[in-house]
Amino acid sequence: MSGSPLSKRTQALLLSALVFPGSGHFLLKRKARGCLFAVPALIALVLVLRQIMARLDQIMAQIDSGALPLDVQLIVEKVDALSAHDGPAMTVAVCVLVACWIGSLVDTVLLKP
C-alpha cells in the first residue's frame, strides 16, 4: 500500500506551520511573499529572545550573588515580576510574530496553484 505524496501546497503549509513563517513560500518559489512573512517574524523573534536573555541575565546575577536562593518557587516569582515590566515592545513583538505565523498559513492556503 503506497501513500500518495503530499502536494506542494501541503508541504508548504507544513513548513510554514512547523518550521518558520514564510518558509513554505520558498518551497512554492514565492520568495518575495516568503520574505514578507519571514523578515518581520525574524526581527520579532530576535527582539523576544533578547528580552528573555536580558531577564535570564538578571536572574542569574541575583543567583550568583546570593540575593536569590536556589528555590524554584522564588525564581518563578522573580520571573513573573520581571515579566510584568516587559512593556509594549515585547507585546508588539509577540503579536507581530503570531500575526506573521498565522498570515503565512492563511496565505499559503489561499495561493493559486
Backbone atoms as SQL, in Angstrom:
CREATE TABLE atoms (id INTEGER PRIMARY KEY, chain TEXT, resi INTEGER, resn TEXT, atom TEXT, x REAL, y REAL, z REAL);
INSERT INTO atoms VALUES
  (1, 'A', 1, 'MET', 'N', 0.849, -1.167, 0.000),
  (2, 'A', 1, 'MET', 'CA', 0.000, 0.000, 0.000),
  (3, 'A', 1, 'MET', 'C', 0.890, 1.224, 0.000),
  (4, 'A', 2, 'SER', 'N', 0.834, 1.979, -1.064),
  (5, 'A', 2, 'SER', 'CA', 1.675, 3.162, -1.144),
  (6, 'A', 2, 'SER', 'C', 0.821, 4.405, -0.987),
  (7, 'A', 3, 'GLY', 'N', 1.263, 5.292, -0.105),
  (8, 'A', 3, 'GLY', 'CA', 0.541, 6.535, 0.107),
  (9, 'A', 3, 'GLY', 'C', 0.910, 7.538, -0.960),
  (10, 'A', 4, 'SER', 'N', -0.014, 8.393, -1.286),
  (11, 'A', 4, 'SER', 'CA', 0.295, 9.413, -2.278),
  (12, 'A', 4, 'SER', 'C', 1.178, 10.480, -1.627),
  (13, 'A', 5, 'PRO', 'N', 2.125, 10.999, -2.380),
  (14, 'A', 5, 'PRO', 'CA', 2.992, 12.020, -1.817),
  (15, 'A', 5, 'PRO', 'C', 2.190, 13.296, -1.533),
  (16, 'A', 6, 'LEU', 'N', 2.662, 14.029, -0.569),
  (17, 'A', 6, 'LEU', 'CA', 1.990, 15.278, -0.219),
  (18, 'A', 6, 'LEU', 'C', 2.121, 16.274, -1.364),
  (19, 'A', 7, 'SER', 'N', 1.072, 17.022, -1.590),
  (20, 'A', 7, 'SER', 'CA', 1.137, 18.052, -2.622),
  (21, 'A', 7, 'SER', 'C', 2.093, 19.155, -2.160),
  (22, 'A', 8, 'LYS', 'N', 2.562, 19.938, -3.110),
  (23, 'A', 8, 'LYS', 'CA', 3.477, 21.043, -2.790),
  (24, 'A', 8, 'LYS', 'C', 2.823, 22.012, -1.813),
  (25, 'A', 9, 'ARG', 'N', 1.551, 22.275, -2.005),
  (26, 'A', 9, 'ARG', 'CA', 0.855, 23.209, -1.117),
  (27, 'A', 9, 'ARG', 'C', 0.801, 22.660, 0.309),
  (28, 'A', 10, 'THR', 'N', 0.541, 21.369, 0.458),
  (29, 'A', 10, 'THR', 'CA', 0.509, 20.759, 1.784),
  (30, 'A', 10, 'THR', 'C', 1.896, 20.792, 2.426),
  (31, 'A', 11, 'GLN', 'N', 2.917, 20.512, 1.639),
  (32, 'A', 11, 'GLN', 'CA', 4.284, 20.593, 2.159),
  (33, 'A', 11, 'GLN', 'C', 4.605, 22.022, 2.591),
  (34, 'A', 12, 'ALA', 'N', 4.203, 22.990, 1.778),
  (35, 'A', 12, 'ALA', 'CA', 4.452, 24.390, 2.109),
  (36, 'A', 12, 'ALA', 'C', 3.704, 24.795, 3.368),
  (37, 'A', 13, 'LEU', 'N', 2.492, 24.318, 3.494),
  (38, 'A', 13, 'LEU', 'CA', 1.695, 24.619, 4.690),
  (39, 'A', 13, 'LEU', 'C', 2.358, 24.041, 5.933),
  (40, 'A', 14, 'LEU', 'N', 2.837, 22.812, 5.831),
  (41, 'A', 14, 'LEU', 'CA', 3.519, 22.193, 6.968),
  (42, 'A', 14, 'LEU', 'C', 4.819, 22.928, 7.308),
  (43, 'A', 15, 'LEU', 'N', 5.567, 23.334, 6.289),
  (44, 'A', 15, 'LEU', 'CA', 6.791, 24.100, 6.535),
  (45, 'A', 15, 'LEU', 'C', 6.491, 25.407, 7.242),
  (46, 'A', 16, 'SER', 'N', 5.496, 26.127, 6.753),
  (47, 'A', 16, 'SER', 'CA', 5.143, 27.402, 7.363),
  (48, 'A', 16, 'SER', 'C', 4.594, 27.218, 8.776),
  (49, 'A', 17, 'ALA', 'N', 3.904, 26.122, 9.009),
  (50, 'A', 17, 'ALA', 'CA', 3.314, 25.887, 10.329),
  (51, 'A', 17, 'ALA', 'C', 4.333, 25.392, 11.341),
  (52, 'A', 18, 'LEU', 'N', 5.221, 24.500, 10.906),
  (53, 'A', 18, 'LEU', 'CA', 6.091, 23.817, 11.860),
  (54, 'A', 18, 'LEU', 'C', 7.527, 24.329, 11.908),
  (55, 'A', 19, 'VAL', 'N', 7.970, 25.027, 10.878),
  (56, 'A', 19, 'VAL', 'CA', 9.362, 25.475, 10.851),
  (57, 'A', 19, 'VAL', 'C', 9.450, 26.961, 11.159),
  (58, 'A', 20, 'PHE', 'N', 8.962, 27.788, 10.230),
  (59, 'A', 20, 'PHE', 'CA', 9.027, 29.233, 10.420),
  (60, 'A', 20, 'PHE', 'C', 8.087, 29.897, 9.430),
  (61, 'A', 21, 'PRO', 'N', 7.482, 31.020, 9.801),
  (62, 'A', 21, 'PRO', 'CA', 6.567, 31.698, 8.876),
  (63, 'A', 21, 'PRO', 'C', 7.254, 32.047, 7.563),
  (64, 'A', 22, 'GLY', 'N', 6.606, 31.770, 6.477),
  (65, 'A', 22, 'GLY', 'CA', 7.139, 32.103, 5.166),
  (66, 'A', 22, 'GLY', 'C', 8.017, 31.036, 4.554),
  (67, 'A', 23, 'SER', 'N', 8.448, 30.058, 5.318),
  (68, 'A', 23, 'SER', 'CA', 9.345, 29.038, 4.775),
  (69, 'A', 23, 'SER', 'C', 8.668, 28.198, 3.687),
  (70, 'A', 24, 'GLY', 'N', 7.377, 27.990, 3.811),
  (71, 'A', 24, 'GLY', 'CA', 6.658, 27.248, 2.783),
  (72, 'A', 24, 'GLY', 'C', 6.570, 27.997, 1.463),
  (73, 'A', 25, 'HIS', 'N', 6.575, 29.329, 1.536),
  (74, 'A', 25, 'HIS', 'CA', 6.515, 30.124, 0.312),
  (75, 'A', 25, 'HIS', 'C', 7.776, 29.913, -0.539),
  (76, 'A', 26, 'PHE', 'N', 8.894, 29.698, 0.121),
  (77, 'A', 26, 'PHE', 'CA', 10.129, 29.453, -0.622),
  (78, 'A', 26, 'PHE', 'C', 10.046, 28.137, -1.391),
  (79, 'A', 27, 'LEU', 'N', 9.395, 27.145, -0.811),
  (80, 'A', 27, 'LEU', 'CA', 9.182, 25.878, -1.498),
  (81, 'A', 27, 'LEU', 'C', 8.320, 26.072, -2.741),
  (82, 'A', 28, 'LEU', 'N', 7.363, 26.977, -2.656),
  (83, 'A', 28, 'LEU', 'CA', 6.462, 27.246, -3.781),
  (84, 'A', 28, 'LEU', 'C', 7.042, 28.273, -4.750),
  (85, 'A', 29, 'LYS', 'N', 8.302, 28.617, -4.558),
  (86, 'A', 29, 'LYS', 'CA', 9.006, 29.583, -5.412),
  (87, 'A', 29, 'LYS', 'C', 8.381, 30.979, -5.346),
  (88, 'A', 30, 'ARG', 'N', 7.847, 31.330, -4.200),
  (89, 'A', 30, 'ARG', 'CA', 7.282, 32.657, -3.949),
  (90, 'A', 30, 'ARG', 'C', 8.170, 33.365, -2.930),
  (91, 'A', 31, 'LYS', 'N', 9.389, 33.691, -3.352),
  (92, 'A', 31, 'LYS', 'CA', 10.401, 34.213, -2.430),
  (93, 'A', 31, 'LYS', 'C', 10.032, 35.570, -1.847),
  (94, 'A', 32, 'ALA', 'N', 9.453, 36.440, -2.652),
  (95, 'A', 32, 'ALA', 'CA', 9.089, 37.768, -2.144),
  (96, 'A', 32, 'ALA', 'C', 8.019, 37.650, -1.061),
  (97, 'A', 33, 'ARG', 'N', 7.042, 36.805, -1.294),
  (98, 'A', 33, 'ARG', 'CA', 5.996, 36.599, -0.286),
  (99, 'A', 33, 'ARG', 'C', 6.562, 35.917, 0.955),
  (100, 'A', 34, 'GLY', 'N', 7.477, 34.995, 0.749),
  (101, 'A', 34, 'GLY', 'CA', 8.115, 34.344, 1.887),
  (102, 'A', 34, 'GLY', 'C', 8.867, 35.338, 2.745),
  (103, 'A', 35, 'CYS', 'N', 9.576, 36.246, 2.100),
  (104, 'A', 35, 'CYS', 'CA', 10.305, 37.287, 2.838),
  (105, 'A', 35, 'CYS', 'C', 9.355, 38.233, 3.550),
  (106, 'A', 36, 'LEU', 'N', 8.194, 38.470, 2.954),
  (107, 'A', 36, 'LEU', 'CA', 7.193, 39.340, 3.560),
  (108, 'A', 36, 'LEU', 'C', 6.773, 38.818, 4.937),
  (109, 'A', 37, 'PHE', 'N', 6.766, 37.508, 5.098),
  (110, 'A', 37, 'PHE', 'CA', 6.416, 36.917, 6.380),
  (111, 'A', 37, 'PHE', 'C', 7.652, 36.608, 7.234),
  (112, 'A', 38, 'ALA', 'N', 8.720, 36.150, 6.615),
  (113, 'A', 38, 'ALA', 'CA', 9.886, 35.693, 7.366),
  (114, 'A', 38, 'ALA', 'C', 10.679, 36.836, 7.999),
  (115, 'A', 39, 'VAL', 'N', 10.857, 37.930, 7.281),
  (116, 'A', 39, 'VAL', 'CA', 11.697, 39.023, 7.797),
  (117, 'A', 39, 'VAL', 'C', 11.094, 39.666, 9.044),
  (118, 'A', 40, 'PRO', 'N', 9.825, 40.104, 9.031),
  (119, 'A', 40, 'PRO', 'CA', 9.279, 40.679, 10.267),
  (120, 'A', 40, 'PRO', 'C', 9.228, 39.660, 11.410),
  (121, 'A', 41, 'ALA', 'N', 8.938, 38.398, 11.067),
  (122, 'A', 41, 'ALA', 'CA', 8.892, 37.370, 12.106),
  (123, 'A', 41, 'ALA', 'C', 10.276, 37.153, 12.709),
  (124, 'A', 42, 'LEU', 'N', 11.301, 37.184, 11.886),
  (125, 'A', 42, 'LEU', 'CA', 12.660, 37.014, 12.376),
  (126, 'A', 42, 'LEU', 'C', 13.078, 38.177, 13.271),
  (127, 'A', 43, 'ILE', 'N', 12.745, 39.395, 12.858),
  (128, 'A', 43, 'ILE', 'CA', 13.058, 40.571, 13.680),
  (129, 'A', 43, 'ILE', 'C', 12.326, 40.491, 15.019),
  (130, 'A', 44, 'ALA', 'N', 11.056, 40.126, 14.979),
  (131, 'A', 44, 'ALA', 'CA', 10.280, 40.000, 16.211),
  (132, 'A', 44, 'ALA', 'C', 10.851, 38.904, 17.106),
  (133, 'A', 45, 'LEU', 'N', 11.243, 37.795, 16.511),
  (134, 'A', 45, 'LEU', 'CA', 11.818, 36.700, 17.291),
  (135, 'A', 45, 'LEU', 'C', 13.113, 37.121, 17.965),
  (136, 'A', 46, 'VAL', 'N', 13.947, 37.862, 17.249),
  (137, 'A', 46, 'VAL', 'CA', 15.204, 38.352, 17.833),
  (138, 'A', 46, 'VAL', 'C', 14.913, 39.275, 19.012),
  (139, 'A', 47, 'LEU', 'N', 13.938, 40.168, 18.866),
  (140, 'A', 47, 'LEU', 'CA', 13.587, 41.070, 19.967),
  (141, 'A', 47, 'LEU', 'C', 13.074, 40.298, 21.185),
  (142, 'A', 48, 'VAL', 'N', 12.234, 39.307, 20.947),
  (143, 'A', 48, 'VAL', 'CA', 11.706, 38.498, 22.048),
  (144, 'A', 48, 'VAL', 'C', 12.842, 37.736, 22.746),
  (145, 'A', 49, 'LEU', 'N', 13.720, 37.128, 21.965),
  (146, 'A', 49, 'LEU', 'CA', 14.824, 36.364, 22.555),
  (147, 'A', 49, 'LEU', 'C', 15.796, 37.264, 23.314),
  (148, 'A', 50, 'ARG', 'N', 16.031, 38.470, 22.800),
  (149, 'A', 50, 'ARG', 'CA', 16.904, 39.408, 23.518),
  (150, 'A', 50, 'ARG', 'C', 16.306, 39.779, 24.869),
  (151, 'A', 51, 'GLN', 'N', 14.999, 40.004, 24.904),
  (152, 'A', 51, 'GLN', 'CA', 14.329, 40.346, 26.168),
  (153, 'A', 51, 'GLN', 'C', 14.404, 39.173, 27.146),
  (154, 'A', 52, 'ILE', 'N', 14.201, 37.980, 26.649),
  (155, 'A', 52, 'ILE', 'CA', 14.275, 36.794, 27.503),
  (156, 'A', 52, 'ILE', 'C', 15.691, 36.613, 28.048),
  (157, 'A', 53, 'MET', 'N', 16.690, 36.810, 27.197),
  (158, 'A', 53, 'MET', 'CA', 18.075, 36.663, 27.647),
  (159, 'A', 53, 'MET', 'C', 18.449, 37.732, 28.679),
  (160, 'A', 54, 'ALA', 'N', 17.950, 38.943, 28.499),
  (161, 'A', 54, 'ALA', 'CA', 18.213, 40.005, 29.483),
  (162, 'A', 54, 'ALA', 'C', 17.593, 39.640, 30.828),
  (163, 'A', 55, 'ARG', 'N', 16.386, 39.107, 30.797),
  (164, 'A', 55, 'ARG', 'CA', 15.724, 38.673, 32.028),
  (165, 'A', 55, 'ARG', 'C', 16.508, 37.531, 32.674),
  (166, 'A', 56, 'LEU', 'N', 16.980, 36.605, 31.874),
  (167, 'A', 56, 'LEU', 'CA', 17.769, 35.486, 32.379),
  (168, 'A', 56, 'LEU', 'C', 19.070, 35.972, 33.013),
  (169, 'A', 57, 'ASP', 'N', 19.722, 36.947, 32.376),
  (170, 'A', 57, 'ASP', 'CA', 20.957, 37.502, 32.933),
  (171, 'A', 57, 'ASP', 'C', 20.717, 38.133, 34.298),
  (172, 'A', 58, 'GLN', 'N', 19.600, 38.851, 34.445),
  (173, 'A', 58, 'GLN', 'CA', 19.281, 39.471, 35.733),
  (174, 'A', 58, 'GLN', 'C', 19.093, 38.419, 36.819),
  (175, 'A', 59, 'ILE', 'N', 18.353, 37.386, 36.482),
  (176, 'A', 59, 'ILE', 'CA', 18.082, 36.335, 37.474),
  (177, 'A', 59, 'ILE', 'C', 19.359, 35.577, 37.819),
  (178, 'A', 60, 'MET', 'N', 20.163, 35.265, 36.819),
  (179, 'A', 60, 'MET', 'CA', 21.425, 34.554, 37.078),
  (180, 'A', 60, 'MET', 'C', 22.376, 35.391, 37.931),
  (181, 'A', 61, 'ALA', 'N', 22.411, 36.693, 37.694),
  (182, 'A', 61, 'ALA', 'CA', 23.263, 37.568, 38.504),
  (183, 'A', 61, 'ALA', 'C', 22.811, 37.562, 39.959),
  (184, 'A', 62, 'GLN', 'N', 21.512, 37.561, 40.171),
  (185, 'A', 62, 'GLN', 'CA', 20.998, 37.523, 41.541),
  (186, 'A', 62, 'GLN', 'C', 21.275, 36.175, 42.204),
  (187, 'A', 63, 'ILE', 'N', 21.198, 35.106, 41.446),
  (188, 'A', 63, 'ILE', 'CA', 21.504, 33.784, 41.998),
  (189, 'A', 63, 'ILE', 'C', 22.990, 33.696, 42.322),
  (190, 'A', 64, 'ASP', 'N', 23.845, 34.191, 41.406),
  (191, 'A', 64, 'ASP', 'CA', 25.292, 34.157, 41.633),
  (192, 'A', 64, 'ASP', 'C', 25.708, 34.982, 42.843),
  (193, 'A', 65, 'SER', 'N', 25.047, 36.114, 43.053),
  (194, 'A', 65, 'SER', 'CA', 25.409, 36.980, 44.183),
  (195, 'A', 65, 'SER', 'C', 24.845, 36.470, 45.500),
  (196, 'A', 66, 'GLY', 'N', 23.933, 35.536, 45.442),
  (197, 'A', 66, 'GLY', 'CA', 23.330, 35.004, 46.649),
  (198, 'A', 66, 'GLY', 'C', 22.070, 35.741, 47.062),
  (199, 'A', 67, 'ALA', 'N', 21.688, 36.773, 46.329),
  (200, 'A', 67, 'ALA', 'CA', 20.485, 37.537, 46.649),
  (201, 'A', 67, 'ALA', 'C', 19.214, 36.736, 46.381),
  (202, 'A', 68, 'LEU', 'N', 19.307, 35.770, 45.474),
  (203, 'A', 68, 'LEU', 'CA', 18.158, 34.930, 45.151),
  (204, 'A', 68, 'LEU', 'C', 18.560, 33.474, 45.378),
  (205, 'A', 69, 'PRO', 'N', 17.951, 32.830, 46.372),
  (206, 'A', 69, 'PRO', 'CA', 18.324, 31.432, 46.640),
  (207, 'A', 69, 'PRO', 'C', 17.820, 30.489, 45.545),
  (208, 'A', 70, 'LEU', 'N', 18.405, 29.311, 45.504),
  (209, 'A', 70, 'LEU', 'CA', 18.012, 28.302, 44.518),
  (210, 'A', 70, 'LEU', 'C', 16.725, 27.607, 44.953),
  (211, 'A', 71, 'ASP', 'N', 15.669, 28.381, 44.975),
  (212, 'A', 71, 'ASP', 'CA', 14.342, 27.878, 45.308),
  (213, 'A', 71, 'ASP', 'C', 13.463, 28.106, 44.081),
  (214, 'A', 72, 'VAL', 'N', 12.914, 27.026, 43.557),
  (215, 'A', 72, 'VAL', 'CA', 12.158, 27.103, 42.315),
  (216, 'A', 72, 'VAL', 'C', 11.008, 28.099, 42.435),
  (217, 'A', 73, 'GLN', 'N', 10.286, 28.053, 43.532),
  (218, 'A', 73, 'GLN', 'CA', 9.140, 28.940, 43.712),
  (219, 'A', 73, 'GLN', 'C', 9.569, 30.407, 43.714),
  (220, 'A', 74, 'LEU', 'N', 10.673, 30.736, 44.382),
  (221, 'A', 74, 'LEU', 'CA', 11.160, 32.119, 44.410),
  (222, 'A', 74, 'LEU', 'C', 11.637, 32.575, 43.031),
  (223, 'A', 75, 'ILE', 'N', 12.268, 31.675, 42.314),
  (224, 'A', 75, 'ILE', 'CA', 12.742, 32.019, 40.965),
  (225, 'A', 75, 'ILE', 'C', 11.556, 32.261, 40.039),
  (226, 'A', 76, 'VAL', 'N', 10.530, 31.434, 40.132),
  (227, 'A', 76, 'VAL', 'CA', 9.326, 31.620, 39.313),
  (228, 'A', 76, 'VAL', 'C', 8.661, 32.951, 39.637),
  (229, 'A', 77, 'GLU', 'N', 8.587, 33.291, 40.917),
  (230, 'A', 77, 'GLU', 'CA', 8.006, 34.575, 41.310),
  (231, 'A', 77, 'GLU', 'C', 8.828, 35.737, 40.762),
  (232, 'A', 78, 'LYS', 'N', 10.133, 35.600, 40.771),
  (233, 'A', 78, 'LYS', 'CA', 11.004, 36.654, 40.243),
  (234, 'A', 78, 'LYS', 'C', 10.816, 36.806, 38.735),
  (235, 'A', 79, 'VAL', 'N', 10.712, 35.688, 38.032),
  (236, 'A', 79, 'VAL', 'CA', 10.474, 35.736, 36.580),
  (237, 'A', 79, 'VAL', 'C', 9.143, 36.415, 36.298),
  (238, 'A', 80, 'ASP', 'N', 8.109, 36.067, 37.058),
  (239, 'A', 80, 'ASP', 'CA', 6.806, 36.703, 36.877),
  (240, 'A', 80, 'ASP', 'C', 6.870, 38.201, 37.139),
  (241, 'A', 81, 'ALA', 'N', 7.618, 38.592, 38.186),
  (242, 'A', 81, 'ALA', 'CA', 7.747, 40.013, 38.500),
  (243, 'A', 81, 'ALA', 'C', 8.470, 40.760, 37.384),
  (244, 'A', 82, 'LEU', 'N', 9.511, 40.155, 36.823),
  (245, 'A', 82, 'LEU', 'CA', 10.234, 40.802, 35.725),
  (246, 'A', 82, 'LEU', 'C', 9.387, 40.826, 34.456),
  (247, 'A', 83, 'SER', 'N', 8.573, 39.813, 34.249),
  (248, 'A', 83, 'SER', 'CA', 7.722, 39.752, 33.070),
  (249, 'A', 83, 'SER', 'C', 6.640, 40.822, 33.096),
  (250, 'A', 84, 'ALA', 'N', 6.238, 41.225, 34.287),
  (251, 'A', 84, 'ALA', 'CA', 5.191, 42.240, 34.414),
  (252, 'A', 84, 'ALA', 'C', 5.665, 43.594, 33.902),
  (253, 'A', 85, 'HIS', 'N', 6.983, 43.783, 33.807),
  (254, 'A', 85, 'HIS', 'CA', 7.547, 45.060, 33.380),
  (255, 'A', 85, 'HIS', 'C', 8.138, 44.986, 31.975),
  (256, 'A', 86, 'ASP', 'N', 7.628, 44.096, 31.144),
  (257, 'A', 86, 'ASP', 'CA', 8.159, 43.930, 29.795),
  (258, 'A', 86, 'ASP', 'C', 7.902, 45.147, 28.915),
  (259, 'A', 87, 'GLY', 'N', 6.774, 45.762, 29.064),
  (260, 'A', 87, 'GLY', 'CA', 6.463, 46.937, 28.268),
  (261, 'A', 87, 'GLY', 'C', 5.822, 46.584, 26.943),
  (262, 'A', 88, 'PRO', 'N', 5.471, 47.624, 26.206),
  (263, 'A', 88, 'PRO', 'CA', 4.740, 47.400, 24.956),
  (264, 'A', 88, 'PRO', 'C', 5.593, 46.809, 23.843),
  (265, 'A', 89, 'ALA', 'N', 6.897, 46.994, 23.883),
  (266, 'A', 89, 'ALA', 'CA', 7.746, 46.464, 22.810),
  (267, 'A', 89, 'ALA', 'C', 7.663, 44.938, 22.749),
  (268, 'A', 90, 'MET', 'N', 7.668, 44.305, 23.889),
  (269, 'A', 90, 'MET', 'CA', 7.585, 42.840, 23.931),
  (270, 'A', 90, 'MET', 'C', 6.218, 42.376, 23.429),
  (271, 'A', 91, 'THR', 'N', 5.168, 43.074, 23.821),
  (272, 'A', 91, 'THR', 'CA', 3.819, 42.720, 23.374),
  (273, 'A', 91, 'THR', 'C', 3.694, 42.862, 21.859),
  (274, 'A', 92, 'VAL', 'N', 4.219, 43.955, 21.322),
  (275, 'A', 92, 'VAL', 'CA', 4.165, 44.169, 19.878),
  (276, 'A', 92, 'VAL', 'C', 4.968, 43.101, 19.153),
  (277, 'A', 93, 'ALA', 'N', 6.158, 42.772, 19.660),
  (278, 'A', 93, 'ALA', 'CA', 6.994, 41.764, 19.018),
  (279, 'A', 93, 'ALA', 'C', 6.301, 40.404, 18.989),
  (280, 'A', 94, 'VAL', 'N', 5.689, 40.028, 20.080),
  (281, 'A', 94, 'VAL', 'CA', 4.978, 38.743, 20.129),
  (282, 'A', 94, 'VAL', 'C', 3.783, 38.765, 19.180),
  (283, 'A', 95, 'CYS', 'N', 3.056, 39.883, 19.146),
  (284, 'A', 95, 'CYS', 'CA', 1.902, 39.994, 18.241),
  (285, 'A', 95, 'CYS', 'C', 2.342, 39.921, 16.778),
  (286, 'A', 96, 'VAL', 'N', 3.459, 40.562, 16.438),
  (287, 'A', 96, 'VAL', 'CA', 3.969, 40.507, 15.072),
  (288, 'A', 96, 'VAL', 'C', 4.353, 39.079, 14.713),
  (289, 'A', 97, 'LEU', 'N', 5.016, 38.395, 15.624),
  (290, 'A', 97, 'LEU', 'CA', 5.423, 37.011, 15.372),
  (291, 'A', 97, 'LEU', 'C', 4.201, 36.116, 15.133),
  (292, 'A', 98, 'VAL', 'N', 3.202, 36.241, 15.985),
  (293, 'A', 98, 'VAL', 'CA', 1.985, 35.428, 15.833),
  (294, 'A', 98, 'VAL', 'C', 1.243, 35.797, 14.551),
  (295, 'A', 99, 'ALA', 'N', 1.142, 37.097, 14.256),
  (296, 'A', 99, 'ALA', 'CA', 0.443, 37.536, 13.046),
  (297, 'A', 99, 'ALA', 'C', 1.144, 37.029, 11.788),
  (298, 'A', 100, 'CYS', 'N', 2.477, 37.058, 11.791),
  (299, 'A', 100, 'CYS', 'CA', 3.221, 36.545, 10.639),
  (300, 'A', 100, 'CYS', 'C', 3.001, 35.049, 10.483),
  (301, 'A', 101, 'TRP', 'N', 2.977, 34.333, 11.588),
  (302, 'A', 101, 'TRP', 'CA', 2.784, 32.883, 11.509),
  (303, 'A', 101, 'TRP', 'C', 1.402, 32.554, 10.955),
  (304, 'A', 102, 'ILE', 'N', 0.382, 33.196, 11.504),
  (305, 'A', 102, 'ILE', 'CA', -0.983, 32.933, 11.043),
  (306, 'A', 102, 'ILE', 'C', -1.164, 33.428, 9.606),
  (307, 'A', 103, 'GLY', 'N', -0.653, 34.617, 9.315),
  (308, 'A', 103, 'GLY', 'CA', -0.764, 35.160, 7.964),
  (309, 'A', 103, 'GLY', 'C', -0.093, 34.278, 6.931),
  (310, 'A', 104, 'SER', 'N', 1.037, 33.720, 7.290),
  (311, 'A', 104, 'SER', 'CA', 1.753, 32.826, 6.386),
  (312, 'A', 104, 'SER', 'C', 0.924, 31.585, 6.074),
  (313, 'A', 105, 'LEU', 'N', 0.279, 31.046, 7.084),
  (314, 'A', 105, 'LEU', 'CA', -0.559, 29.857, 6.872),
  (315, 'A', 105, 'LEU', 'C', -1.757, 30.184, 5.998),
  (316, 'A', 106, 'VAL', 'N', -2.428, 31.290, 6.299),
  (317, 'A', 106, 'VAL', 'CA', -3.598, 31.680, 5.516),
  (318, 'A', 106, 'VAL', 'C', -3.197, 31.952, 4.072),
  (319, 'A', 107, 'ASP', 'N', -2.094, 32.652, 3.877),
  (320, 'A', 107, 'ASP', 'CA', -1.652, 32.983, 2.527),
  (321, 'A', 107, 'ASP', 'C', -1.277, 31.722, 1.753),
  (322, 'A', 108, 'THR', 'N', -0.677, 30.765, 2.424),
  (323, 'A', 108, 'THR', 'CA', -0.315, 29.502, 1.757),
  (324, 'A', 108, 'THR', 'C', -1.569, 28.762, 1.296),
  (325, 'A', 109, 'VAL', 'N', -2.591, 28.762, 2.124),
  (326, 'A', 109, 'VAL', 'CA', -3.837, 28.085, 1.755),
  (327, 'A', 109, 'VAL', 'C', -4.516, 28.797, 0.587),
  (328, 'A', 110, 'LEU', 'N', -4.450, 30.131, 0.571),
  (329, 'A', 110, 'LEU', 'CA', -5.158, 30.901, -0.457),
  (330, 'A', 110, 'LEU', 'C', -4.391, 31.084, -1.758),
  (331, 'A', 111, 'LEU', 'N', -3.108, 30.674, -1.798),
  (332, 'A', 111, 'LEU', 'CA', -2.320, 30.835, -3.024),
  (333, 'A', 111, 'LEU', 'C', -2.915, 30.021, -4.165),
  (334, 'A', 112, 'LYS', 'N', -2.924, 30.605, -5.312),
  (335, 'A', 112, 'LYS', 'CA', -3.391, 29.890, -6.504),
  (336, 'A', 112, 'LYS', 'C', -2.263, 28.975, -6.985),
  (337, 'A', 113, 'PRO', 'N', -2.596, 27.756, -7.408),
  (338, 'A', 113, 'PRO', 'CA', -1.550, 26.823, -7.832),
  (339, 'A', 113, 'PRO', 'C', -0.787, 27.246, -9.065);
